[in-house]
Amino acid sequence: MSAESSLPAFPANSYRGYLRHDFQLDENPVTLIEPRNPAPGRRWVWRAEFFDAFPAFDLEMLGRGWWLAYQNVGNTFGCPSAMDRFDLFYRELTGRYGFHHRPVLEGLSRGGLYVYNWAARNPENVGLIYADNPVCDFKSWPGGHGSGPGSKEDWAALLRCYGFASEEEAMTWKGNPLDQVQIIVREGIPIVHVYGDADEVVPWDENTGAMIRRVQALGGSLQTYLKPGALHHPHGPEDPAELADWVISHTRD
Protein backbone atom coordinates (compact mmCIF):
# COMPACT_ATOMS: atom_id res chain seq x y z
CA MET A 1 0.00 0.00 0.00
CA SER A 2 1.43 3.37 -0.98
CA ALA A 3 2.37 6.20 1.36
CA GLU A 4 -0.77 8.02 0.25
CA SER A 5 -3.18 5.19 1.07
CA SER A 6 -6.37 6.28 2.75
CA LEU A 7 -6.85 5.77 6.44
CA PRO A 8 -9.78 3.56 7.41
CA ALA A 9 -12.92 5.18 8.68
CA PHE A 10 -11.92 5.45 12.34
CA PRO A 11 -14.31 7.28 14.63
CA ALA A 12 -13.01 10.85 14.52
CA ASN A 13 -13.10 13.12 17.55
CA SER A 14 -11.51 16.40 18.40
CA TYR A 15 -8.08 16.59 20.03
CA ARG A 16 -7.07 20.16 20.79
CA GLY A 17 -8.53 21.26 17.48
CA TYR A 18 -7.21 18.31 15.46
CA LEU A 19 -8.95 15.19 14.19
CA ARG A 20 -8.46 12.24 16.51
CA HIS A 21 -8.78 8.67 15.25
CA ASP A 22 -9.18 5.85 17.80
CA PHE A 23 -9.17 2.15 17.05
CA GLN A 24 -8.10 -1.17 18.50
CA LEU A 25 -5.05 -3.18 17.41
CA ASP A 26 -5.53 -6.60 18.94
CA GLU A 27 -5.98 -5.85 22.66
CA ASN A 28 -4.32 -2.44 22.56
CA PRO A 29 -6.04 0.94 22.04
CA VAL A 30 -4.46 3.14 19.37
CA THR A 31 -4.77 6.89 18.92
CA LEU A 32 -3.77 8.82 15.80
CA ILE A 33 -3.91 12.60 15.62
CA GLU A 34 -4.16 14.02 12.13
CA PRO A 35 -2.45 17.32 11.25
CA ARG A 36 -4.50 19.89 9.39
CA ASN A 37 -1.89 20.26 6.64
CA PRO A 38 0.06 16.99 6.52
CA ALA A 39 3.71 17.09 5.55
CA PRO A 40 4.66 14.86 2.60
CA GLY A 41 5.29 11.21 3.33
CA ARG A 42 3.14 10.88 6.47
CA ARG A 43 5.95 11.76 8.87
CA TRP A 44 5.01 10.99 12.45
CA VAL A 45 5.91 11.31 16.11
CA TRP A 46 5.43 8.08 18.03
CA ARG A 47 4.76 8.87 21.67
CA ALA A 48 5.55 5.83 23.78
CA GLU A 49 3.80 6.75 27.03
CA PHE A 50 1.51 9.29 28.71
CA PHE A 51 -0.59 10.48 25.81
CA ASP A 52 -1.53 14.16 26.13
CA ALA A 53 0.76 14.75 29.12
CA PHE A 54 2.78 17.94 28.63
CA PRO A 55 1.96 18.01 24.89
CA ALA A 56 3.69 21.25 23.83
CA PHE A 57 6.16 19.45 21.54
CA ASP A 58 3.44 17.23 20.08
CA LEU A 59 1.27 20.25 19.29
CA GLU A 60 4.21 22.04 17.70
CA MET A 61 4.88 19.05 15.46
CA LEU A 62 1.19 18.70 14.56
CA GLY A 63 1.23 22.34 13.55
CA ARG A 64 4.11 21.53 11.21
CA GLY A 65 2.25 18.72 9.53
CA TRP A 66 3.49 15.68 11.44
CA TRP A 67 1.08 13.01 12.66
CA LEU A 68 1.02 11.99 16.32
CA ALA A 69 0.60 8.30 17.15
CA TYR A 70 0.18 6.40 20.39
CA GLN A 71 -0.50 2.79 21.32
CA ASN A 72 -1.43 2.00 24.91
CA VAL A 73 0.38 -1.18 25.99
CA GLY A 74 -0.18 -0.59 29.68
CA ASN A 75 2.42 0.08 32.32
CA THR A 76 4.89 -2.47 30.94
CA PHE A 77 8.23 -0.62 31.19
CA GLY A 78 9.42 -1.43 27.67
CA CYS A 79 9.55 -5.16 28.40
CA PRO A 80 9.99 -7.69 25.55
CA SER A 81 6.27 -8.46 25.22
CA ALA A 82 5.54 -4.72 24.97
CA MET A 83 8.17 -4.48 22.24
CA ASP A 84 6.39 -7.27 20.35
CA ARG A 85 3.24 -5.13 20.40
CA PHE A 86 5.25 -2.09 19.31
CA ASP A 87 6.50 -4.15 16.35
CA LEU A 88 2.92 -4.94 15.38
CA PHE A 89 1.91 -1.29 15.68
CA TYR A 90 4.84 -0.21 13.51
CA ARG A 91 3.97 -2.77 10.83
CA GLU A 92 0.33 -1.68 10.89
CA LEU A 93 1.08 2.01 10.44
CA THR A 94 3.87 1.69 7.89
CA GLY A 95 2.47 -1.29 5.99
CA ARG A 96 -1.27 -0.91 5.93
CA TYR A 97 -1.58 2.86 6.31
CA GLY A 98 1.51 4.13 4.55
CA PHE A 99 3.19 6.02 7.38
CA HIS A 100 6.86 6.89 7.00
CA HIS A 101 9.24 4.04 7.79
CA ARG A 102 11.30 6.15 10.23
CA PRO A 103 9.22 7.81 12.97
CA VAL A 104 10.50 10.12 15.67
CA LEU A 105 10.32 8.18 18.94
CA GLU A 106 9.23 10.27 21.94
CA GLY A 107 9.86 8.95 25.44
CA LEU A 108 8.85 10.90 28.54
CA SER A 109 10.06 9.53 31.87
CA ARG A 110 9.58 5.73 31.85
CA GLY A 111 8.83 6.13 28.16
CA GLY A 112 12.60 6.25 27.75
CA LEU A 113 12.68 2.49 28.34
CA TYR A 114 10.24 1.93 25.48
CA VAL A 115 11.89 4.16 22.88
CA TYR A 116 15.46 3.05 23.53
CA ASN A 117 14.54 -0.63 23.73
CA TRP A 118 12.54 -0.47 20.51
CA ALA A 119 15.26 1.50 18.73
CA ALA A 120 17.90 -1.03 19.76
CA ARG A 121 15.65 -3.79 18.44
CA ASN A 122 14.81 -1.95 15.17
CA PRO A 123 17.62 0.56 14.56
CA GLU A 124 17.05 0.80 10.82
CA ASN A 125 13.43 1.91 11.42
CA VAL A 126 14.07 4.95 13.63
CA GLY A 127 14.35 8.53 12.44
CA LEU A 128 15.33 10.12 15.78
CA ILE A 129 14.97 9.61 19.53
CA TYR A 130 13.61 12.43 21.67
CA ALA A 131 13.74 11.58 25.38
CA ASP A 132 12.49 13.87 28.17
CA ASN A 133 13.72 13.28 31.73
CA PRO A 134 13.92 9.66 30.57
CA VAL A 135 14.57 6.46 32.44
CA CYS A 136 17.70 4.98 30.87
CA ASP A 137 18.40 2.37 33.55
CA PHE A 138 15.58 0.69 35.44
CA LYS A 139 17.90 0.01 38.38
CA SER A 140 17.78 3.78 38.99
CA TRP A 141 14.00 4.00 38.52
CA PRO A 142 11.85 2.23 39.54
CA GLY A 143 14.51 0.10 41.23
CA GLY A 144 15.72 2.88 43.50
CA HIS A 145 19.25 1.46 43.50
CA GLY A 146 20.86 4.85 43.26
CA SER A 147 20.30 8.32 44.63
CA GLY A 148 16.55 8.43 43.97
CA PRO A 149 13.68 6.91 45.96
CA GLY A 150 12.46 4.62 43.18
CA SER A 151 9.00 3.07 43.36
CA LYS A 152 8.49 -0.23 45.14
CA GLU A 153 5.15 -0.82 43.44
CA ASP A 154 6.50 -0.14 39.97
CA TRP A 155 9.66 -2.16 40.65
CA ALA A 156 7.56 -5.18 41.59
CA ALA A 157 5.46 -4.68 38.45
CA LEU A 158 8.58 -4.41 36.30
CA LEU A 159 9.98 -7.66 37.67
CA ARG A 160 6.72 -9.36 36.70
CA CYS A 161 6.55 -7.79 33.24
CA TYR A 162 10.08 -8.84 32.37
CA GLY A 163 9.64 -12.27 33.91
CA PHE A 164 12.64 -11.98 36.19
CA ALA A 165 12.88 -14.81 38.70
CA SER A 166 14.48 -12.51 41.28
CA GLU A 167 15.64 -8.99 41.91
CA GLU A 168 19.20 -10.24 41.52
CA GLU A 169 18.45 -11.34 37.97
CA ALA A 170 17.09 -7.88 37.15
CA MET A 171 20.15 -6.19 38.64
CA THR A 172 22.52 -8.14 36.37
CA TRP A 173 20.40 -7.95 33.20
CA LYS A 174 22.15 -6.29 30.26
CA GLY A 175 19.18 -5.05 28.27
CA ASN A 176 18.69 -1.55 29.66
CA PRO A 177 18.99 1.42 27.29
CA LEU A 178 22.45 2.16 28.67
CA ASP A 179 23.48 -1.40 27.81
CA GLN A 180 22.17 -1.25 24.24
CA VAL A 181 22.96 2.27 23.11
CA GLN A 182 25.96 1.11 21.10
CA ILE A 183 23.51 -0.27 18.54
CA ILE A 184 21.86 3.14 18.25
CA VAL A 185 25.18 4.98 17.99
CA ARG A 186 26.45 2.53 15.38
CA GLU A 187 23.30 3.06 13.30
CA GLY A 188 23.75 6.85 13.51
CA ILE A 189 20.34 7.58 15.02
CA PRO A 190 20.16 11.21 16.24
CA ILE A 191 19.36 11.55 19.94
CA VAL A 192 18.10 14.54 21.89
CA HIS A 193 17.35 14.76 25.62
CA VAL A 194 15.47 17.45 27.51
CA TYR A 195 16.17 17.24 31.24
CA GLY A 196 16.09 19.04 34.55
CA ASP A 197 19.22 18.85 36.67
CA ALA A 198 17.17 18.77 39.88
CA ASP A 199 15.04 15.78 38.84
CA GLU A 200 14.03 14.16 42.13
CA VAL A 201 12.28 11.13 40.59
CA VAL A 202 14.56 9.95 37.76
CA PRO A 203 17.99 11.24 38.84
CA TRP A 204 19.48 12.89 35.80
CA ASP A 205 23.08 11.84 36.40
CA GLU A 206 22.13 8.14 36.56
CA ASN A 207 20.05 8.39 33.41
CA THR A 208 20.61 11.29 30.99
CA GLY A 209 24.06 11.98 32.42
CA ALA A 210 25.04 8.33 32.17
CA MET A 211 23.66 8.20 28.62
CA ILE A 212 25.68 11.25 27.59
CA ARG A 213 28.87 9.66 28.91
CA ARG A 214 28.13 6.31 27.26
CA VAL A 215 27.30 7.85 23.87
CA GLN A 216 30.39 10.05 23.90
CA ALA A 217 32.60 7.10 24.88
CA LEU A 218 31.23 5.28 21.83
CA GLY A 219 32.15 8.19 19.58
CA GLY A 220 28.58 9.43 19.16
CA SER A 221 26.83 12.64 20.07
CA LEU A 222 23.70 13.51 22.04
CA GLN A 223 21.99 16.87 21.81
CA THR A 224 20.77 18.20 25.16
CA TYR A 225 18.43 20.93 26.34
CA LEU A 226 19.06 21.55 30.03
CA LYS A 227 16.41 23.13 32.25
CA PRO A 228 18.50 24.41 35.18
CA GLY A 229 16.96 23.69 38.56
CA ALA A 230 13.97 21.88 37.04
CA LEU A 231 12.37 18.88 38.71
CA HIS A 232 10.95 15.79 37.01
CA HIS A 233 7.72 17.66 36.26
CA PRO A 234 6.75 19.50 34.23
CA HIS A 235 8.11 17.69 31.19
CA GLY A 236 8.70 19.37 27.88
CA PRO A 237 11.13 21.85 26.36
CA GLU A 238 11.16 25.47 27.38
CA ASP A 239 10.92 26.36 23.68
CA PRO A 240 8.96 23.75 21.69
CA ALA A 241 9.64 25.56 18.42
CA GLU A 242 13.41 25.38 18.94
CA LEU A 243 13.24 21.67 19.72
CA ALA A 244 10.96 21.02 16.74
CA ASP A 245 13.40 22.84 14.47
CA TRP A 246 16.22 20.59 15.67
CA VAL A 247 14.17 17.41 15.42
CA ILE A 248 12.91 18.10 11.89
CA SER A 249 16.35 19.10 10.63
CA HIS A 250 18.06 16.01 12.12
CA THR A 251 15.48 13.25 11.61
CA ARG A 252 16.70 10.65 9.16
CA ASP A 253 14.85 10.20 5.87
Secondary structure, DSSP 8 states (H G I E B T S, - for coil): --TT-------EEEETTEEEEEEEETTEEEEEEE-SS--TT--EEEE-S-TTSS-HHHHHHHHTT-EEEEE---S-TT-HHHHHHHHHHHHIIIIIS---SS-EEEEETTHHHHHHHHHHHSGGG-SEEEEES--S-TTTTTT--SSS---HHHHHHHHHHHT-SSHHHHHH---SHHHHHHHHHHHT--EEEEEETT-SSS-GGGTHHHHHHHHHHTT---EEEEETT--S-S-S-S-HHHHHHHHHHHS--
